[in-house]
Each structure stands twice: as C-alpha cells, then as structure tokens.
Amino acid sequence: MRYRSTRGDGSEDYSFEQALFSGYAPDGGLFVPASLPQLAAVEHLIPWSRLTFPELCYEILRLFISQNEISNIDLREICYKSLSAEDFDDDNIVPIKKMGSVFVAELFHGPTFCFKDLGMRPVINLLSHFAKIRNQATTLLVATTGDTGPAAVRAVGDASNPLLTILVHYPHGQISEFQRKSLTTVDSKCVRIVSFEGGGDDMDSPIKQTLLNCNDSDGADKKRSFCGVNSYNIGRPLVQMVHFVSSSTY
C-alpha cells in the first residue's frame, strides 16, 4: 500500500512510514491511500464479527500497511499492546449496549476516558516501532482542546520508548480542569506542556508550518524527526476505522 497527497496529481507516492512520520504531505495536503482495498461480506465482514477488538485492528491495518514495512508478528504485537484489556476497563474495548431500540457504542473505556485513546495508542506505538528501527529521536507535536493531549501523553508514557518525546499545546482557560490536570501533572522528562492565548485551532497553522519546515528532506537521515499526531495524521483515521467496523458487525 502506498499513499498520495490530496493536493498532488498522483505522480508521487509514499510509504506508510513516510506518511505516518510526515503528518502533512510535502505540498501541505493530507495523505490518503493510493487505492482502497475491496471487502466482501463472506471473506471479511462476517469473519471479522467474531474477532476481538485487537484482532480486528490487526486485520484492518494489515490492509493498509505493507508487510515489507511491518511484519505480521510486529503489527499484531502493536495492536495487542495498544488495545490491551489491562489498559481499558472493559474487555471488549468498545462494548455495544442496547438501550431500548438503539444500540450504543461506548468509546470511553480507555485510560483517559475518551475515544481518542482508540486512535492514539496504536499510532504512538507504530511511531515507536519505526523510531526504534531508525534509531532516531522523534518529537511529537500536538494541539489539543482537551481530549487529544491527555490521550497522546498517556500513550507516549505507556510506549516507554526513550526516543519519543511529546510537546502538547492547549488554549489557556479553554479546557476543563480535569483535562488540564491530566496534562500538567504528568511527571516525565519526555513530556512538555505549554498553554497559549487564543482559540483551540490557533496552533494548527504554526504546527503545520513547523512540520513542513522540519520535514523538507528525508526524515530518516536526520538525528531528530518531528511528527504531528492530530487527526490529519493518516494513522489516526486508519486506526479509528476499527471501532466503526466493530460496531457495524455487531
């Protein structure tokens, strides 16, 4: 599987690792798969309905990540480590509850009690995997209005990779006390938290420009890479597909 920019003409494509570490494409666009896998009910959806959440995560990510980049064993380990029942307070990870005639997917059973845990934990562990292979220090840049930051900080801490550091920005006075304390009470050398004056989206442009400036050459050749892990990073929507598929096959 290769990836292309939403702003490109299709003449250039990138590996999953390149797309994951870049965040934005070099032309400022977003990365999308160059092609989409074809799914069938008998071959995919019906068997998937019998899988655990980590198993389903593996099956879906396998469609979008070449075995030349991550082996079956390593990808399976990443999925199980990211979505362990030890870190979620429900063994089903995303339990489905019936309320009258409505079925509700509960997305709040992760370690920071928000659905961002579902996407962030696998993405951080994927980045950690590649950082180890590169033997390259990697700084993650995050802007948060409350949920993304704590999920990213917790995932980095649980990854326990000294090559990963994270810098989180949040708008002063515009997140809850619980969310603020989830960020500012973390005692870790790999975590830095800063507040800024302005609205929740005001850091998007500075972070984007920083990433484009820092990643204007092959990141694997640098001593340190910088990577954004907000929802524009292709890893986030790929992983967050899992709970949609899981709910639909219930």
HUSULHU-V59376 format. One record per helix or strand. SS is the DSSP state (2 for helix, 1 for strand). FROM is the first residue (numbers start at 0). TO is the last residue. If there is no record, write none. Layout:
ss:SS from:FROM to:TO
ss:SS from:FROM to:TO
This chain:
ss:1 from:2 to:4
ss:1 from:13 to:13
ss:2 from:15 to:21
ss:1 from:23 to:23
ss:1 from:29 to:32
ss:2 from:40 to:47
ss:2 from:52 to:63
ss:2 from:71 to:81
ss:1 from:95 to:98
ss:1 from:101 to:104
ss:2 from:115 to:133
ss:1 from:136 to:143
ss:2 from:146 to:158
ss:1 from:163 to:170
ss:2 from:176 to:183
ss:1 from:190 to:195
ss:2 from:203 to:213
ss:2 from:218 to:220
ss:1 from:223 to:227
ss:2 from:233 to:247
